[in-house]
């Protein structure tokens, strides 16, 4: 598996048409992601993923222009991170499986949000090691624990 998820590295923002609608309105891509170049926007809409690797200083550039994006950026910048990966993916509603596209926007957003927070799905996550110049396994196993004192107690995904 190559680059299956980036949720742990720093953050993952996945945009689907109504996902970042604030105050009950659907926003256009150029309104949500004004910092993307025309080529990146074209690539994103054609199914390509946009990846940014940060080494030294993490300065998020793929976050949506929204209250959530601002809050996430503030949190990341205050964390003093020195390495990170941003991944931006776009899936139009008409390309979602029927089980998702038939849901109401709010229900679909909750379902997608919960998927992004699923720690157990990090099992088998690979990353590219620049120093070794090959893909490596980041997590052989992954699960939620209640605290550092109980590492063997497995909880369900949040």
Beta strands, then each sheet from edge to edge (+ up, - down):
strand 1: 13-15
strand 2: 50-55
strand 3: 83-90
strand 4: 126-129
strand 5: 134-137
sheet 1: 1+ 3+ 2-
sheet 2: 4+ 5-
end
